[in-house]
Amino acid sequence: MKVLGVDPGSRVTGYGLVEVARPPRLLRWGVIRLGTRIPLPQRLRQLYDRLKGLLKELRPEVMVLEEVIPERFPRSALALGQAQGIVLLLSAEAELPLFTYHPSTIKLALTGNGRASKEQVAYMVRATLGLNGDTPPDATDALAVALTHIFREQACFPRSEGV
C-alpha cells in the first residue's frame, strides 16, 4: 500500500509518499511552492491543480493529514484549514480513504513522546527513511504523518513473517 502524507499550507505544501513495508520505504517527497504575491483564491487553485496532478502520477491508496489545532494561532489555522479543504476535496474526488492524526499522536508514534519537538520528529523521519538533513520541514512533516499511519496500521494489523 502507498500512503501519501500531505502537509498543506497556503504558501508551501509538503508531500511524502511512503510504501508500507518493514521498514517503510520512501518512494518520493517534495514541496509545492505557491505564488506569494497572488490572492489566496488563486493560490488555492494552484494547490488544487498541482496536487491533482500528483495524485494522478503517484497513485496513492491512502491520504493522511495532521489535524489543525486552531487555538494556538487562529488566523494561521483558518488559512491552513482552507488549504486542507483542497486536500479533502481531492481525496473525495479520487475516492481515496483519508485519515487525520493529532500532532501528539504523530509525535508519540515516531518518538515515543507525545510532546517531542519538531526536531526530534524530523530526526526520526530521517533515520527511519534514510534521508539526509536537507529535507525541507514541510516535506518532513508530510512524511511524519505518513509514517504515523503506517505504524498504526502495522500495530493494528500485525503480519506474520513467512506466512
NUMARLUM-833292 format. One line per field, with one value per residue: residue number from 1; residue in one letter; chain; z, x, y of N, C-alpha, C, O in turn. Coordinates in pm, 1 decimal, always signed. Each point is the difference from the previous one (the first is absolute). Layout:
BEGIN
seq: [NUM,...]
type: [A,...]
mol: [A,...]
n_up: [Z,...]
n_east: [X,...]
n_north: [Y,...]
ca_up: [Z,...]
ca_east: [X,...]
ca_north: [Y,...]
c_up: [Z,...]
c_east: [X,...]
c_north: [Y,...]
o_up: [Z,...]
o_east: [X,...]
o_north: [Y,...]
//
This chain:
BEGIN
seq: [1,2,3,4,5,6,7,8,9,10,11,12,13,14,15,16,17,18,19,20,21,22,23,24,25,26,27,28,29,30,31,32,33,34,35,36,37,38,39,40,41,42,43,44,45,46,47,48,49,50,51,52,53,54,55,56,57,58,59,60,61,62,63,64,65,66,67,68,69,70,71,72,73,74,75,76,77,78,79,80,81,82,83,84,85,86,87,88,89,90,91,92,93,94,95,96,97,98,99,100,101,102,103,104,105,106,107,108,109,110,111,112,113,114,115,116,117,118,119,120,121,122,123,124,125,126,127,128,129,130,131,132,133,134,135,136,137,138,139,140,141,142,143,144,145,146,147,148,149,150,151,152,153,154,155,156,157,158,159,160,161,162,163]
type: [M,K,V,L,G,V,D,P,G,S,R,V,T,G,Y,G,L,V,E,V,A,R,P,P,R,L,L,R,W,G,V,I,R,L,G,T,R,I,P,L,P,Q,R,L,R,Q,L,Y,D,R,L,K,G,L,L,K,E,L,R,P,E,V,M,V,L,E,E,V,I,P,E,R,F,P,R,S,A,L,A,L,G,Q,A,Q,G,I,V,L,L,L,S,A,E,A,E,L,P,L,F,T,Y,H,P,S,T,I,K,L,A,L,T,G,N,G,R,A,S,K,E,Q,V,A,Y,M,V,R,A,T,L,G,L,N,G,D,T,P,P,D,A,T,D,A,L,A,V,A,L,T,H,I,F,R,E,Q,A,C,F,P,R,S,E,G,V]
mol: [A,A,A,A,A,A,A,A,A,A,A,A,A,A,A,A,A,A,A,A,A,A,A,A,A,A,A,A,A,A,A,A,A,A,A,A,A,A,A,A,A,A,A,A,A,A,A,A,A,A,A,A,A,A,A,A,A,A,A,A,A,A,A,A,A,A,A,A,A,A,A,A,A,A,A,A,A,A,A,A,A,A,A,A,A,A,A,A,A,A,A,A,A,A,A,A,A,A,A,A,A,A,A,A,A,A,A,A,A,A,A,A,A,A,A,A,A,A,A,A,A,A,A,A,A,A,A,A,A,A,A,A,A,A,A,A,A,A,A,A,A,A,A,A,A,A,A,A,A,A,A,A,A,A,A,A,A,A,A,A,A,A,A]
n_up: [+0.0,-144.8,+122.3,-34.6,+31.1,+132.5,-104.4,+40.7,-205.8,+148.7,+142.2,+199.5,-195.3,+212.1,-102.6,+58.6,-150.4,+114.8,-33.9,-46.1,+180.6,-60.8,+52.8,+149.8,-154.8,+39.9,+3.8,+176.9,-82.4,+142.7,-153.1,+131.3,-174.3,+193.7,-173.5,-20.7,-216.4,+73.3,-129.2,+198.4,-39.0,-21.8,+190.4,+73.8,-104.2,+74.5,+184.1,-22.8,-85.4,+143.2,+137.8,-88.1,-29.5,+178.0,+36.2,-130.1,+71.0,+162.5,-70.5,+84.6,+176.9,+41.9,+91.0,-8.4,+178.7,-34.3,+194.0,-78.6,+21.4,-11.6,+138.3,-126.3,-176.5,+158.4,+62.6,+159.4,+211.2,+49.7,+51.6,+213.9,+145.1,-6.3,+121.6,+217.5,+25.8,-6.7,+189.0,+142.2,-48.2,+50.8,+214.8,+51.7,-39.4,+149.4,+113.5,+47.3,+33.1,+134.6,-0.7,+188.5,-28.1,+185.6,+14.6,+134.9,-126.5,-94.4,+119.8,+48.2,-157.3,-1.3,+137.5,-60.9,-158.5,+155.3,+129.7,-121.2,+24.1,-45.9,+158.5,+189.2,+3.2,+22.1,+212.1,+134.3,-17.1,+93.9,+219.1,+60.4,-25.1,+202.8,+147.6,-194.5,+56.8,-183.1,+150.3,-200.7,+102.0,-167.4,-94.5,+92.2,-28.9,-196.7,-12.9,+82.0,-126.7,-154.1,+58.4,+21.7,-187.0,-97.7,+80.0,-66.0,-196.6,-10.3,+67.6,-155.5,-141.5,+215.3,-59.5,-74.5,+153.4,-207.4,+44.9]
n_east: [+84.5,-141.5,+185.5,-209.5,+221.0,-168.8,+162.6,-218.4,+36.3,-14.7,+145.5,-39.5,+45.8,-39.1,+183.3,-163.2,+157.1,-179.9,+198.1,-209.3,+115.8,+115.6,+14.3,-85.9,-161.4,+208.0,-196.3,-109.9,+157.9,-138.5,+85.3,-173.3,+128.6,-83.3,-137.5,+201.4,+46.3,-23.6,-159.9,-78.1,-146.2,+104.5,+17.5,-182.2,-28.6,+118.3,-73.6,-169.8,+34.2,+79.8,-144.1,-114.9,+108.2,+4.5,-183.9,-19.7,+101.0,-75.3,-175.2,-29.9,+100.8,+187.8,-191.6,+197.4,-140.2,+114.7,-28.6,-199.1,+195.2,-222.3,-14.1,+95.4,-80.0,-109.4,+128.3,+154.7,-76.4,-17.3,+178.1,+67.9,-113.9,+76.3,+182.3,-35.3,-68.7,+176.8,+116.2,-83.8,+33.0,+198.0,+17.3,-86.8,+113.0,+164.2,-150.8,+84.5,+80.8,-167.1,+223.7,-121.7,+171.8,-73.4,-16.3,-174.2,-183.6,-35.4,-73.1,-219.1,-143.8,-0.1,-138.1,-214.8,+25.1,-154.0,+179.2,-22.3,+222.1,-30.6,+102.8,-118.3,-159.2,+53.5,+42.0,-175.6,-72.9,+103.0,-40.7,-189.2,+6.7,+93.7,-129.0,+11.9,+198.0,+46.9,-26.9,-91.0,+35.2,+11.3,+203.7,+146.5,-48.1,+71.5,+214.1,+33.2,-70.8,+149.8,+175.8,-48.4,-24.9,+182.7,+98.3,-95.2,+65.4,+195.1,-21.0,-73.5,+160.5,-4.7,+205.4,-133.9,+163.1,+41.1,-109.4]
n_north: [-118.0,+95.8,+45.4,+74.8,+23.3,+62.8,+115.2,-47.1,+81.1,+167.0,-95.7,-96.4,-100.0,-66.0,-80.6,-143.7,-55.7,-72.8,-98.7,-70.8,+65.0,-180.6,+213.7,+145.4,-26.2,+77.5,+110.2,+90.4,+137.0,+106.7,+141.2,+54.1,+52.6,+80.7,+20.5,+94.4,-20.1,-210.3,+87.5,+69.6,+164.2,+197.7,+119.9,+111.9,+195.4,+178.5,+107.5,+143.9,+205.8,+153.7,+104.6,+168.7,+194.8,+137.0,+123.6,+180.3,+186.9,+135.5,+120.0,+207.2,-98.6,+118.8,+80.4,+112.0,+4.3,+190.5,-111.9,+67.3,+108.5,-29.7,-173.8,-158.1,-112.5,+117.0,+170.7,-29.0,+19.9,+217.0,+126.9,-8.5,+128.3,+211.1,+52.2,+47.3,+212.7,+136.8,+36.2,+152.5,+216.5,+93.5,+62.7,+201.5,+191.0,+39.0,+125.7,+205.3,-205.3,+65.0,+29.8,-12.7,+143.6,-102.9,+223.9,+40.3,+26.4,+200.4,+174.2,+1.2,+73.3,+224.8,+110.4,-26.2,+159.9,-49.8,-40.1,-186.9,-4.3,+219.3,+121.3,+29.7,+158.9,+216.8,+58.8,+41.5,+211.7,+177.4,+30.9,+102.4,+224.9,+24.4,+109.2,+113.1,+85.1,-121.0,-160.3,+45.6,+196.6,+148.6,+24.6,+143.7,+216.9,+83.0,+66.6,+207.1,+169.4,+68.6,+127.5,+217.7,+120.7,+82.9,+184.4,+192.2,+82.1,+108.5,+212.8,+144.2,+68.8,-67.6,+68.9,-164.2,-12.6,+77.0,+188.0]
ca_up: [+0.0,-5.6,+85.6,-31.4,+105.1,-52.3,+97.4,-83.3,+42.8,-101.9,-75.5,-28.0,+36.7,-9.1,-22.3,+7.5,-34.8,+66.9,-22.1,+117.1,-3.2,+126.3,+42.9,-104.6,-111.2,-59.0,-144.5,-52.5,+83.7,-66.5,+44.9,-100.7,+37.6,-65.9,-19.2,+123.6,-29.3,-62.1,+102.6,+52.6,-86.8,-108.2,+58.4,+25.1,-131.2,-32.7,+84.4,-53.3,-127.0,+17.5,+74.0,-87.9,-87.3,+79.9,+26.1,-123.5,-22.2,+108.1,+23.7,+137.0,+36.8,+121.1,+28.4,+142.2,+36.8,+141.1,+40.1,+28.4,+139.4,-21.0,+115.3,+16.2,-92.9,-71.9,-136.8,-79.8,-9.1,-101.9,-131.1,-7.6,-20.6,-139.5,-79.4,+28.7,-74.7,-135.5,+11.5,+25.0,-126.5,-91.0,+45.2,-33.0,-145.8,-37.0,+79.9,+83.9,+144.7,+59.9,+144.2,+62.6,+127.8,+89.5,+8.5,+107.3,-46.0,-92.1,+82.7,+77.0,-90.9,-54.2,+99.8,+128.6,+89.5,-60.6,+8.8,-63.7,-82.0,-145.4,-35.6,+33.2,-98.6,-127.0,+12.0,-12.8,-139.6,-79.0,+37.6,-45.3,-146.6,-55.5,-67.1,+51.7,+70.8,-91.3,-26.1,+51.6,+110.7,-45.7,-47.1,+118.2,+69.8,-79.1,+17.8,+137.9,+11.5,-76.2,+83.7,+111.3,-48.7,-23.6,+128.9,+66.6,-74.2,+28.7,+138.2,+6.0,-85.4,-11.0,-104.0,+34.4,-101.5,-60.0,-14.5]
ca_east: [-84.5,+71.2,-63.9,+41.7,-14.7,-3.8,+6.5,-46.3,+14.6,-46.4,+118.0,+83.1,-61.2,+91.3,-61.9,+90.4,-62.0,+71.3,-59.5,-5.2,+98.3,+75.0,-47.4,-70.3,+88.7,-26.2,-14.8,+21.3,-40.0,+19.7,-78.3,-69.1,+8.7,-106.9,+30.4,-16.7,-53.1,-132.1,-104.1,-21.5,-77.3,+84.1,+95.9,-72.7,-19.9,+129.8,+15.6,-91.4,+51.0,+127.3,-25.1,-75.8,+100.6,+78.8,-81.6,-2.2,+134.1,+48.3,-101.3,-3.0,-119.7,-49.4,+56.2,-1.7,+26.7,+4.3,-114.9,+24.2,-25.0,-27.8,+10.0,+132.5,+13.6,-128.4,+6.2,+73.8,-82.1,-101.9,+63.3,+34.7,-125.4,-40.7,+86.8,-40.9,-123.8,+39.0,+42.0,-122.0,-72.2,+71.9,-12.7,-136.2,-7.4,+76.5,-53.3,+107.6,-21.4,+75.4,+14.3,+65.4,+62.1,+33.2,+146.2,+60.0,-0.1,+113.3,+121.3,+6.7,+27.7,+135.6,+106.0,-37.2,-30.7,-103.1,+38.3,+130.7,+20.5,+0.4,+133.5,+4.6,-82.4,+73.3,+111.8,-52.4,-41.3,+122.4,+61.7,-85.3,-4.2,+134.7,+13.2,+101.5,-56.7,-44.2,-143.4,-72.4,-91.6,-135.7,+3.4,+21.9,-128.6,-86.8,+50.3,-29.5,-139.4,-10.3,+58.2,-92.2,-107.7,+55.0,+29.0,-126.5,-59.5,+77.1,-29.0,-138.3,-10.8,+132.6,+14.0,+97.1,+105.0,+7.3,-129.8]
ca_north: [+118.0,+127.5,+99.7,+136.0,+98.9,+136.1,+108.5,+111.1,+137.9,+93.6,+45.0,-117.0,-127.6,-113.0,-130.5,-113.7,-127.6,-107.7,-131.3,-85.8,-108.6,-6.5,+131.7,+76.4,+37.7,+131.2,+0.4,+136.0,+112.7,+128.1,+114.3,+80.9,+141.4,+74.7,+141.7,+77.1,+134.1,-10.1,-16.9,-134.6,-89.1,-49.7,-95.1,-124.4,-64.5,-60.2,-117.7,-100.8,-51.8,-71.0,-124.3,-90.5,-60.7,-94.8,-119.0,-79.9,-53.4,-85.3,-103.9,-53.4,-74.6,+64.6,+133.0,+31.7,+139.3,+35.0,+81.0,+141.3,+38.7,+142.1,+88.9,+60.5,+112.1,-5.7,+53.4,-98.6,-120.7,+22.9,-19.8,-141.2,-71.5,+17.3,-86.8,-137.7,-23.3,-42.9,-139.5,-78.0,-8.0,-89.2,-139.2,-42.4,-17.6,-118.8,-109.6,-50.8,+11.9,+109.9,-9.8,+113.7,-33.0,+110.1,+16.2,-80.3,-139.0,-11.3,+5.2,-123.7,-111.9,+5.2,+18.0,-56.7,+111.8,+84.0,+141.5,+13.4,+120.5,-19.9,-49.1,-142.3,-69.6,+3.8,-92.9,-136.0,-18.8,-19.6,-127.2,-110.1,-7.9,+13.2,+129.3,+91.4,+114.3,+105.5,-9.9,+117.4,-31.1,-33.2,-138.3,-83.0,-9.3,-87.5,-135.8,-40.2,-44.4,-125.3,-104.7,-23.6,-86.4,-133.1,-62.7,-32.7,-111.6,-120.5,-38.0,-50.5,-117.3,-59.0,-101.4,-103.9,-19.1,-131.3,-66.3]
c_up: [+0.0,+74.4,-35.8,+118.8,-61.3,+117.3,-73.5,+65.1,-111.8,-81.7,-40.6,+49.7,-18.7,-26.5,+9.4,-25.5,+57.1,-24.7,+129.6,-23.9,+137.3,-34.2,-113.5,-104.7,-59.4,-151.3,-59.2,+104.5,-79.6,+64.9,-120.5,+51.6,-82.5,-12.4,+125.7,-24.3,-71.2,+110.5,+37.3,-93.1,-115.8,+51.3,+27.0,-130.4,-46.4,+78.9,-51.1,-125.9,+18.7,+77.2,-84.6,-96.7,+73.1,+27.5,-122.6,-22.1,+104.7,+32.4,+141.7,+24.0,+123.3,+7.2,+148.9,+22.0,+150.2,+30.3,+24.8,+145.3,-0.3,+119.3,+15.0,-86.5,-88.2,-144.4,-92.4,-20.5,-106.3,-140.2,-19.3,-26.0,-142.9,-91.7,+24.3,-72.2,-141.9,+2.3,+23.6,-128.4,-95.6,+43.0,-32.2,-149.9,-44.6,+71.6,+80.0,+146.3,+55.2,+151.3,+50.7,+136.4,+77.0,+8.6,+110.3,-35.6,-92.4,+79.7,+77.4,-88.7,-45.0,+105.4,+132.0,+102.9,-70.5,+6.6,-62.1,-82.8,-147.7,-45.1,+29.5,-100.6,-133.9,+1.6,-21.5,-141.6,-84.8,+30.3,-54.4,-150.5,-66.0,-77.4,+56.3,+63.5,-88.3,-30.5,+57.4,+109.1,-45.4,-50.7,+116.4,+77.2,-73.3,+14.9,+140.1,+13.0,-80.2,+82.2,+118.0,-42.9,-19.7,+132.0,+71.0,-70.4,+31.2,+142.8,+10.9,-76.2,-17.3,-104.5,+45.9,-112.5,-51.3,-14.0,-138.9]
c_east: [+88.9,-81.0,+57.7,-30.0,+6.1,+2.5,-40.8,+24.3,-44.3,+116.3,+91.3,-74.0,+103.8,-76.9,+107.3,-75.3,+86.1,-75.5,+4.5,+93.4,+63.6,+146.8,-74.8,+99.1,-44.0,-7.1,+27.9,-41.5,+23.6,-82.2,-61.5,+4.5,-102.1,+40.9,-26.6,-63.3,-133.8,-102.9,-20.4,-83.8,+83.5,+105.4,-68.5,-27.2,+128.8,+19.6,-86.7,+58.1,+125.8,-19.1,-77.6,+95.1,+85.4,-78.0,-5.0,+134.7,+38.6,-92.1,+4.3,-129.9,-67.9,+64.0,-12.4,+41.8,+15.8,-121.6,+43.4,-35.6,-22.9,+26.5,+136.2,+17.2,-123.7,+6.7,+73.6,-82.7,-108.1,+57.8,+37.5,-124.0,-50.5,+84.1,-35.5,-129.0,+27.5,+38.9,-120.6,-79.9,+67.8,-10.2,-139.3,-14.0,+69.1,-48.5,+109.8,-39.2,+90.5,-1.4,+68.7,+51.7,+33.1,+152.5,+64.8,+2.9,+117.6,+130.2,+19.1,+39.0,+145.6,+109.4,-28.3,-36.3,-98.9,+27.7,+137.5,+7.0,-7.4,+133.2,+13.0,-80.3,+73.3,+117.7,-47.7,-49.2,+123.1,+64.7,-80.5,+7.7,+136.8,+22.1,+117.2,-69.1,-55.0,-149.3,-71.1,-99.6,-140.3,-7.1,+19.2,-130.3,-96.0,+42.7,-30.2,-142.4,-21.7,+55.3,-91.1,-110.8,+50.8,+26.3,-127.8,-69.0,+73.7,-26.0,-138.2,-14.8,+136.5,+0.5,+105.3,+99.6,-8.8,-132.6,-54.4]
c_north: [+124.0,+106.1,+136.9,+90.7,+138.1,+97.5,+127.1,+135.2,+92.0,+57.4,-115.4,-123.6,-108.8,-127.3,-108.1,-128.2,-111.8,-129.8,-80.5,-117.9,-3.2,+3.7,+71.2,+50.6,+133.6,-13.4,+138.5,+102.3,+127.3,+108.9,+68.0,+142.6,+76.8,+145.2,+80.1,+136.0,-3.4,-24.6,-146.7,-88.2,-57.5,-98.8,-133.7,-74.2,-66.1,-129.5,-113.9,-64.7,-84.2,-130.2,-101.1,-70.5,-102.3,-128.5,-90.4,-68.5,-105.2,-117.4,-59.0,-75.5,+59.6,+138.1,+25.3,+145.1,+11.2,+86.9,+144.7,+27.9,+150.9,+90.6,+67.1,+125.1,+4.5,+50.7,-97.9,-125.4,+15.6,-23.5,-146.6,-84.3,+11.5,-88.4,-146.6,-34.8,-46.1,-147.1,-90.3,-19.3,-98.3,-146.1,-53.3,-24.9,-128.6,-125.4,-70.3,+8.6,+110.3,-16.3,+126.1,-43.2,+126.3,+11.1,-84.4,-148.1,-24.8,-2.7,-129.7,-117.9,-2.1,+4.3,-69.7,+105.3,+91.9,+148.7,+25.4,+128.0,-35.9,-57.7,-149.6,-82.2,-5.8,-97.8,-144.1,-29.6,-29.0,-135.1,-118.5,-20.4,+15.5,+128.4,+78.3,+120.2,+109.1,-3.5,+121.4,-38.2,-38.6,-143.7,-95.9,-18.5,-93.0,-146.1,-51.9,-51.0,-128.5,-116.7,-33.6,-94.2,-143.3,-71.7,-41.9,-117.1,-129.6,-48.0,-62.6,-130.1,-64.4,-111.1,-100.4,-12.6,-143.3,-71.3,+22.5]
o_up: [+68.4,-27.2,+2.0,+32.6,-87.6,+96.0,-48.9,+122.0,-115.2,-100.0,-110.1,+112.0,-106.8,+37.4,-23.7,+60.5,-31.0,+6.1,+72.7,-94.4,+84.2,-40.0,-116.0,+31.0,-42.1,-62.4,-105.5,+80.0,-98.3,+97.0,-109.1,+103.2,-122.9,+77.9,+60.4,+93.9,-62.6,+106.1,-78.4,-19.4,-36.0,-69.1,-23.7,-2.6,-53.8,-54.9,-9.7,-10.1,-60.3,-34.0,+8.6,-24.6,-54.6,-6.2,+12.8,-42.3,-35.1,+46.5,+16.9,-72.5,+29.8,-39.5,+63.8,-73.8,+75.8,-78.9,+46.8,+47.8,+5.4,-18.2,+66.6,+49.3,-110.8,-88.5,-112.2,-107.6,-66.6,-80.9,-108.9,-78.9,-54.4,-94.1,-92.6,-41.2,-53.7,-88.3,-57.8,-28.4,-62.0,-84.6,-37.2,-41.6,-88.2,-24.1,+9.8,+43.3,-41.7,+60.7,-68.7,+67.3,-56.4,-3.4,-19.9,+45.7,+7.4,-25.1,+8.2,+38.4,-17.5,-22.9,+82.2,+115.9,-101.9,-58.7,+32.7,-44.1,-37.6,-93.0,-77.4,-41.7,-64.1,-99.8,-71.8,-48.7,-78.3,-91.4,-50.6,-48.6,-122.5,-101.3,+113.9,-1.6,+51.0,-84.8,+119.0,-4.5,+61.5,+24.0,+3.4,+44.9,+63.4,+12.0,+17.8,+65.7,+40.4,+5.3,+37.0,+71.2,+38.6,+15.1,+59.6,+65.9,+17.5,+25.3,+77.7,+36.0,-108.6,-13.4,+53.2,-117.4,+77.0,-27.5,-32.2]
o_east: [+102.2,-118.2,+121.5,-116.0,+82.5,-75.5,+85.6,-7.4,-10.8,-22.2,+55.0,-51.0,+59.9,-116.5,+118.3,-104.1,+118.7,-122.8,+99.3,-17.5,-29.6,+53.7,+10.5,+114.7,-114.4,+89.3,+62.0,-90.5,+74.1,-72.3,+57.0,-59.2,-1.7,+82.1,-106.4,-47.4,-41.8,+35.0,+28.6,+36.5,-16.1,+34.0,+57.9,+2.7,-3.1,+42.3,+45.8,+7.1,+12.8,+60.3,+24.1,-13.1,+32.1,+55.7,+7.4,+5.7,+51.2,+46.3,+15.8,-98.2,-115.1,+115.2,-96.6,+81.3,-47.3,-35.4,+110.9,-106.2,+96.9,+17.5,+9.7,+44.9,+1.5,-59.1,-44.0,+2.5,-35.2,-61.3,-17.0,+4.0,-56.3,-52.2,+2.4,-19.6,-72.9,-39.3,-8.8,-47.5,-66.3,-12.3,-15.1,-58.8,-49.6,+50.9,+4.3,-54.4,+115.1,-105.1,+85.0,-59.6,+47.6,+69.3,+109.2,+88.4,+64.1,+86.6,+111.1,+83.4,+58.4,+109.8,+90.2,-26.4,+33.2,-73.6,+65.5,-102.2,+11.3,+4.9,+61.0,+42.8,+4.1,+27.0,+63.7,+14.8,+1.1,+45.3,+58.1,+0.0,+10.7,+70.0,+41.4,-122.9,-45.0,-46.8,+14.2,-57.0,-62.3,-98.7,-61.4,-29.6,-72.5,-83.9,-27.9,-23.5,-79.8,-60.8,-13.5,-32.7,-66.7,-36.3,-6.2,-58.7,-63.5,-0.5,-20.7,-81.6,+57.7,-95.9,+104.5,-36.9,-22.8,-1.3,-108.7]
o_north: [+4.1,+21.1,+19.4,+25.1,+25.8,-15.3,+73.6,+15.1,-42.0,+68.3,-0.7,-2.0,-12.7,-13.1,+24.5,-25.3,-10.5,-4.8,+1.2,-77.1,+84.8,-103.3,-39.9,+32.2,+16.7,-57.2,+13.1,-23.6,+0.9,-22.6,+1.5,+31.7,-7.1,+48.4,-12.6,+64.0,+97.5,-51.7,-90.5,-116.0,-116.6,-96.1,-106.0,-123.1,-110.7,-101.8,-113.9,-122.5,-106.6,-101.8,-120.4,-120.0,-105.6,-109.6,-122.2,-115.5,-106.4,-104.1,-120.9,+15.8,-31.7,+18.1,-41.8,+55.6,-84.7,+87.5,+25.5,-40.0,+75.8,+120.5,+103.0,+103.5,-53.6,-61.9,-25.1,-59.9,-97.3,-69.7,-54.8,-94.4,-95.1,-60.0,-81.1,-114.3,-83.3,-76.3,-108.4,-110.0,-83.2,-88.5,-116.4,-99.9,-70.1,-109.5,-122.6,+101.6,+13.2,-20.5,+56.6,-84.1,+98.5,-101.7,-53.2,-72.5,-104.8,-83.8,-52.4,-82.0,-106.9,-50.8,-15.8,-32.2,+60.5,+79.3,+99.0,+52.6,-116.6,-80.5,-73.8,-107.6,-105.0,-66.8,-77.0,-112.1,-95.1,-68.9,-96.1,-113.0,-5.3,+0.2,-21.6,+7.6,+102.6,+76.0,+28.1,-109.0,-86.6,-69.5,-106.7,-110.7,-76.7,-89.4,-118.6,-101.4,-84.7,-106.9,-116.6,-94.9,-96.0,-116.7,-107.6,-85.9,-104.0,-120.5,-93.2,-84.8,+5.7,-76.0,+37.3,+0.9,-93.3,-120.0,-47.9]
//
